[in-house]
Amino acid sequence: MACARTLTAITASQPAGSARSEPLTTTRDIEITRIGAQGDGIGERVFVPLTLPGETVTARIDGERGEAEAWLTQSPDRVPPPCPHFGVCGGCALQHWAAEPYLAWKRERVIEALSREHIETEVLATFASPPASRRRLALHARAAKGGAVVGFKARRSWTLVPIEVCPISDPRLVAALPALRALARPFLEHPKSAPTLHVTLTRTGLDVDITGVEAKSGGLSADARLRAAMIAQEHDFARVTLAGEAVYVAREAVVTLGGARVVLPPGAFLQAVPQAEAAMAAFATEAVGGAARIADLFCGVGTFTFRLAQVGTVLAVDSSAPAIAALKAAAGSAPGLKTITAEARDLTKRPVLSRELAKIDAVVFDPPRAGALEQSGEIARSKVARVVGVSCNPASFARDARVLVDAGFTLDRVLPVDQFLWSPHVELVGVFSR
């Protein structure tokens, strides 16, 4: 190892002449041995972003964090990142990694999460979402000379990185960036406002729900609302809402789920990538094949519901009343579906009880990141023999899987899903039987 080169610093809180046991910052050479959970390279217990296993870098180190200043050796798996914003923008962490080892790493993350709960199973190859496929973005907006800028936060910072391109996003979203910058300006009326534009590409156009607007001083003025509506009309947006409240509505925001025409409530959850949604839904639907009665828990607006209703009757439950209303309204729009019964119910506080599952043949559950510990317990106590768990958090999935395995279930197979391309996040679908 090369000798450490030390950069000392004196801070306002450090009295003159006092001694420190460690310098604030050091610069030394580090060999990167693995990728951490947040996508940073790790070597000698130091996290160094934008590095890969097998690389040796000269890094400026502060505590457990480092920044590479020079590469002494580079990995053969390093590839040119496709985005000019990469390295500054915090949206992507791993554009510099070749596809094969990158996808293998995501699969390994699932295996590691399961192993911590002492669960072994078949983990399939990771489903890879393609570039230019994301239909949902959350863009931060800030005031700028002559208007507004929109973009993503910088790595480990609140600083906004204005974006002009985004290779993960549907090209229609990228093409709309100038219009979204124009739309953001009226929502920056109050100096304390920090708007986020939640943009969804629907069949009928762009649906934008805006949060982060200062409300304590009376909220957005009538003049600002009018200007926002005029801009939305000029750029032919389908709908613009402010924390769910209508600002401009030209037409309903419509998506197709399993053949059903679904009108999205403002701010509704929707899978970010249609191809990933289709892969997860197909995997889940195949797993419950032959079931006459299916429970779809944490169903949202019906991501899986309408596809499951092609197999059997469905009990669909979610905590969001607007989502359930949208699902009910859409139920008659797709021909050939079996009966769907939908209920708005908080499944954390009021899980579907084991006795309520007495006539259910299969359960599909797709909870938020925190998982479904309470609901998993009720499924475990029921007589249900087939379960499909969908998750955006391998750790909470593994915890819930442990509950099911302890009740006699076998985790038969797992499909990792790379829905958030070039990020450290990995989703999955797991199939259980007993």
C-alpha positions in Angstrom: 0.0 0.0 0.0 1.3 3.5 -0.8 2.0 5.9 2.0 -0.9 7.9 3.1 -0.8 11.6 2.1 -2.5 13.7 4.9 -4.4 16.9 4.4 -5.0 18.6 7.7 -7.7 21.1 8.4 -8.6 23.4 11.3 -12.3 24.1 12.0 -14.0 26.8 13.9 -14.9 24.4 16.7 -11.2 23.2 17.1 -9.3 25.4 19.6 -5.9 26.7 18.4 -3.1 24.4 19.5 -5.5 21.5 20.3 -4.6 18.0 19.0 -6.7 15.6 17.0 -6.3 11.8 17.2 -7.1 11.6 13.4 -6.8 14.1 10.6 -10.0 15.3 9.1 -9.1 14.1 5.6 -6.5 11.7 4.2 -5.6 10.7 0.7 -4.4 7.1 0.0 -4.7 4.2 -2.4 -7.5 1.7 -1.9 -8.3 -1.5 -3.6 -12.1 -1.9 -4.2 -13.3 -5.5 -3.4 -17.1 -5.3 -3.6 -20.1 -3.1 -4.2 -22.2 -2.0 -1.2 -25.9 -1.9 -0.8 -26.1 1.7 -2.0 -24.0 1.0 -5.1 -20.7 2.4 -3.8 -17.5 0.5 -4.2 -16.0 -0.7 -0.9 -12.4 -1.3 0.1 -10.8 -1.4 3.5 -14.1 -0.4 5.1 -14.3 2.8 3.0 -17.2 3.6 0.7 -16.0 5.1 -2.6 -18.7 5.9 -5.2 -18.3 5.3 -8.9 -15.7 2.5 -8.4 -15.9 -1.2 -9.2 -14.5 -4.4 -7.7 -10.9 -5.0 -8.8 -10.1 -1.4 -9.2 -7.4 0.5 -7.2 -8.0 4.2 -6.7 -6.4 7.1 -5.0 -9.2 8.4 -2.8 -9.7 11.4 -0.6 -11.1 9.9 2.6 -13.2 11.4 5.4 -14.3 8.9 7.9 -15.9 6.0 6.1 -16.5 7.9 2.9 -14.1 8.4 0.1 -14.0 10.2 -3.3 -11.8 8.7 -6.0 -9.3 11.2 -7.4 -7.4 8.9 -9.7 -7.7 5.3 -11.0 -4.5 3.3 -10.7 -6.2 0.2 -12.2 -9.6 -0.1 -13.8 -11.9 -3.0 -13.9 -12.5 -4.7 -17.3 -16.2 -4.5 -16.4 -16.1 -0.6 -16.5 -18.1 0.8 -19.4 -18.7 4.4 -20.6 -21.8 5.8 -18.8 -24.5 6.8 -21.3 -25.6 9.9 -19.5 -23.6 13.2 -19.4 -25.1 13.9 -15.9 -23.7 10.7 -14.4 -21.3 11.2 -11.5 -22.9 14.4 -10.4 -26.6 13.5 -10.6 -27.7 11.3 -7.7 -30.4 9.5 -9.8 -28.1 6.7 -11.0 -25.2 5.0 -9.2 -24.0 2.2 -11.6 -24.1 3.4 -15.2 -20.4 2.6 -15.3 -20.8 -1.1 -14.7 -21.3 -3.7 -17.5 -24.7 -5.3 -17.7 -23.8 -8.9 -16.8 -22.0 -8.3 -13.5 -24.4 -5.5 -12.6 -27.4 -7.8 -13.0 -25.6 -10.7 -11.2 -24.9 -8.3 -8.3 -28.6 -7.5 -8.0 -29.4 -11.2 -7.9 -26.8 -11.7 -5.2 -28.4 -9.0 -3.1 -31.6 -11.0 -3.0 -29.7 -14.2 -2.1 -27.9 -12.4 0.7 -31.1 -11.0 2.1 -32.7 -14.5 2.2 -29.5 -16.1 3.6 -29.7 -13.7 6.6 -33.1 -15.4 7.4 -31.6 -18.8 6.7 -33.7 -19.3 3.6 -32.4 -21.1 0.5 -34.3 -21.3 -2.8 -33.9 -21.0 -6.6 -33.1 -17.4 -7.4 -33.6 -16.9 -11.2 -31.6 -14.5 -13.4 -32.6 -10.9 -12.9 -35.2 -9.4 -15.2 -33.6 -6.4 -16.8 -35.7 -3.3 -17.6 -34.4 -1.6 -20.8 -33.2 1.9 -21.0 -35.7 4.6 -22.1 -38.6 2.8 -20.4 -39.4 4.6 -17.3 -42.8 6.3 -17.3 -42.7 8.0 -13.9 -40.3 10.7 -12.6 -40.1 12.8 -9.5 -38.4 16.1 -10.6 -37.3 18.7 -8.2 -37.8 22.4 -9.2 -35.9 25.5 -8.2 -36.1 29.1 -9.2 -33.5 30.3 -11.8 -32.8 33.5 -13.6 -35.6 34.0 -16.0 -37.6 30.9 -14.9 -37.1 27.6 -13.3 -34.9 24.5 -13.5 -35.9 20.9 -12.9 -33.8 17.9 -12.2 -32.6 15.5 -9.6 -30.6 15.9 -6.4 -26.8 15.6 -6.6 -25.1 12.6 -4.9 -25.2 12.9 -1.1 -26.5 16.5 -1.4 -29.6 18.7 -1.5 -28.1 20.6 -4.5 -30.2 20.3 -7.6 -28.7 19.0 -10.8 -30.6 20.4 -13.8 -31.1 17.7 -16.4 -31.4 18.0 -20.2 -31.4 14.2 -20.9 -32.2 11.1 -19.0 -31.4 7.7 -20.7 -33.6 5.7 -18.3 -36.7 7.7 -19.1 -39.2 7.3 -21.8 -38.2 9.7 -24.6 -41.6 11.4 -24.3 -40.8 12.4 -20.8 -37.4 13.8 -21.9 -39.0 15.7 -24.7 -41.4 17.3 -22.1 -38.6 18.7 -19.9 -38.9 22.3 -21.3 -42.7 22.2 -20.7 -42.1 20.9 -17.2 -39.7 23.7 -16.5 -42.3 26.2 -17.6 -45.0 24.5 -15.5 -42.8 24.6 -12.4 -42.4 28.4 -12.4 -45.8 29.4 -11.0 -45.4 26.9 -8.1 -42.2 28.8 -7.0 -44.3 31.8 -6.1 -43.4 31.6 -2.4 -39.6 31.7 -1.5 -40.0 28.7 0.8 -41.6 26.5 -1.8 -39.5 23.6 -3.0 -41.8 21.9 -5.5 -41.5 18.3 -6.7 -43.2 17.4 -9.9 -44.4 13.8 -9.9 -44.8 13.1 -13.6 -46.6 10.1 -15.0 -46.8 9.3 -18.7 -50.3 7.9 -19.3 -52.2 6.8 -22.4 -53.9 10.3 -22.5 -50.8 12.4 -21.9 -48.8 13.7 -19.0 -50.3 13.6 -15.5 -48.4 15.9 -13.0 -49.0 16.0 -9.3 -47.0 18.7 -7.5 -46.0 18.6 -3.8 -43.7 20.8 -1.7 -45.5 24.1 -2.2 -45.5 26.4 0.8 -49.0 26.2 2.3 -48.8 27.9 5.7 -49.0 31.4 4.1 -52.2 30.6 2.3 -51.0 28.3 -0.4 -50.7 29.0 -4.1 -52.4 32.3 -5.2 -55.3 32.4 -7.7 -53.0 34.2 -10.1 -50.3 31.5 -9.9 -53.0 28.7 -10.4 -54.3 30.5 -13.5 -50.8 30.8 -14.9 -50.1 27.1 -14.2 -53.4 26.1 -15.9 -52.5 28.3 -19.0 -49.1 26.6 -19.3 -50.6 23.2 -18.9 -53.1 24.0 -21.7 -50.4 25.4 -23.9 -48.4 22.2 -23.6 -51.4 19.8 -23.8 -50.9 18.2 -20.4 -53.7 15.8 -19.4 -53.9 16.9 -15.8 -52.1 19.0 -13.3 -52.8 18.7 -9.5 -51.4 20.3 -6.4 -51.1 17.6 -3.7 -54.1 15.9 -5.3 -56.2 19.1 -5.8 -57.1 19.9 -9.4 -55.3 22.9 -11.0 -55.9 21.9 -14.6 -57.8 18.9 -16.1 -58.2 18.5 -19.8 -58.9 14.8 -19.7 -58.7 11.7 -17.5 -55.2 10.2 -16.8 -55.7 6.7 -18.1 -53.5 3.6 -18.1 -54.2 0.0 -19.2 -53.7 -2.7 -16.6 -54.4 -6.3 -17.6 -56.8 -5.1 -20.4 -58.7 -2.8 -18.0 -59.0 0.9 -18.6 -58.0 2.5 -15.3 -58.4 6.2 -14.5 -55.6 7.1 -12.1 -56.4 9.1 -9.0 -54.0 12.1 -8.6 -50.7 11.0 -7.1 -51.6 7.3 -7.4 -48.9 4.6 -7.2 -48.0 3.0 -10.5 -45.1 0.7 -11.3 -42.4 2.9 -12.8 -41.6 0.6 -15.9 -44.3 -1.1 -17.9 -42.0 -3.9 -18.9 -41.1 -4.7 -15.3 -44.8 -4.5 -14.3 -45.6 -7.0 -17.1 -42.8 -9.4 -16.0 -43.9 -9.4 -12.4 -47.6 -9.8 -13.2 -46.9 -12.7 -15.6 -44.8 -14.4 -12.9 -47.4 -14.0 -10.3 -50.3 -15.0 -12.5 -48.6 -18.2 -13.6 -47.9 -19.1 -10.0 -51.6 -18.9 -9.1 -52.8 -20.8 -12.2 -55.8 -23.0 -11.4 -56.8 -21.1 -8.3 -60.5 -20.4 -8.2 -60.4 -17.7 -5.5 -57.5 -15.2 -5.1 -56.8 -12.5 -2.6 -54.8 -9.5 -4.0 -53.5 -7.6 -1.0 -52.0 -4.1 -1.2 -53.5 -4.1 -4.7 -53.3 -0.4 -5.4 -55.3 0.5 -8.6 -55.1 -3.1 -9.8 -51.5 -3.7 -11.0 -52.1 -7.5 -10.6 -55.8 -7.6 -9.9 -57.1 -7.5 -13.5 -54.6 -10.1 -14.7 -55.5 -12.4 -11.7 -59.2 -12.0 -12.5 -58.5 -13.8 -15.8 -57.6 -16.9 -13.6 -60.2 -16.7 -10.8 -62.4 -14.5 -8.7 -60.4 -11.8 -6.8 -60.7 -10.1 -3.4 -58.7 -6.9 -3.9 -57.7 -4.9 -0.8 -55.7 -1.7 -0.3 -55.5 1.1 2.2 -56.1 3.8 -0.4 -59.8 4.6 -0.9 -59.2 6.5 -4.1 -57.2 3.6 -5.6 -60.0 1.1 -4.7 -62.6 3.5 -6.2 -60.5 3.6 -9.4 -60.2 -0.2 -9.4 -64.0 -0.7 -9.0 -64.7 1.8 -11.8 -62.4 -0.1 -14.1 -63.6 -3.6 -13.3 -66.2 -3.6 -16.0 -63.9 -2.2 -18.8 -62.2 -5.5 -19.6 -64.2 -8.3 -21.1 -63.9 -11.9 -19.8 -62.8 -11.1 -16.2 -64.1 -13.1 -13.3 -65.7 -11.3 -10.3 -63.6 -8.7 -8.5 -64.6 -7.6 -5.0 -62.7 -4.6 -3.7 -62.3 -3.1 -0.2 -60.5 -0.1 1.2 -58.7 -1.3 4.4 -55.5 -0.6 6.2 -53.7 -3.9 6.1 -51.1 -2.9 8.7 -53.7 -2.0 11.3 -56.4 -4.4 10.0 -54.9 -7.3 8.1 -57.2 -9.8 6.4 -57.6 -12.4 9.1 -56.9 -16.1 8.7 -60.6 -16.9 9.1 -61.4 -14.4 6.3 -59.0 -16.3 4.1 -60.8 -19.6 4.7 -62.3 -19.7 1.2 -59.2 -18.3 -0.6 -57.0 -20.6 -2.6 -54.1 -18.2 -3.3 -52.8 -14.9 -2.0 -50.8 -12.3 -3.8 -49.4 -9.5 -1.7 -47.4 -6.4 -2.7 -46.7 -4.2 0.3 -44.7 -1.0 0.7 -41.0 -1.1 1.6 -41.7 -1.8 5.2 -43.2 -5.2 4.3 -46.3 -7.0 5.5 -45.4 -8.5 8.9 -48.9 -8.4 10.3 -50.5 -9.7 7.2 -47.9 -12.4 6.7 -48.8 -13.7 10.2 -52.4 -14.0 9.2 -51.6 -15.8 6.0 -49.3 -18.2 7.9 -52.2 -19.0 10.3 -54.6 -19.6 7.4 -55.2 -22.7 5.3 -54.0 -21.0 2.1 -51.6 -23.2 0.2 -50.2 -20.8 -2.5 -48.7 -17.4 -1.9 -46.9 -14.9 -4.1 -45.0 -12.1 -2.5 -44.0 -9.0 -4.5 -41.5 -6.6 -2.9 -39.3 -3.6 -3.4 -37.2 -4.4 -0.4 -35.4 -7.8 -0.2 -34.8 -7.3 3.6 -38.5 -6.9 4.5 -39.4 -9.6 2.1 -37.0 -12.1 3.7 -38.3 -11.2 7.1 -41.9 -11.9 6.0 -40.8 -15.0 4.1 -39.4 -16.3 7.4 -42.8 -16.1 8.9 -44.3 -18.1 6.1 -41.6 -20.7 6.1 -41.9 -21.2 9.8 -45.6 -22.0 9.1 -44.8 -24.7 6.7 -44.4 -22.9 3.4 -41.6 -23.5 1.0 -40.2 -20.6 -0.9 -40.1 -22.3 -4.3 -38.4 -19.7 -6.5 -37.7 -15.9 -6.7 -37.5 -13.6 -9.7 -35.3 -10.5 -9.1 -36.5 -7.5 -11.1 -34.3 -4.6 -12.0 -37.0 -2.0 -12.4 -34.9 1.0 -11.4 -32.1 0.7 -13.9 -28.6 1.6 -12.8 -29.7 2.2 -9.2 -28.9 0.0 -6.2 -32.6 -0.9 -5.8 -33.9 -4.4 -6.7 -37.4 -5.7 -6.6 -38.5 -9.3 -6.6 -41.4 -11.8 -6.8 -41.3 -14.9 -4.7 -43.6 -18.0 -5.0 -44.5 -20.0 -1.9 -46.4 -23.3 -1.5 -47.3 -25.8 1.2 
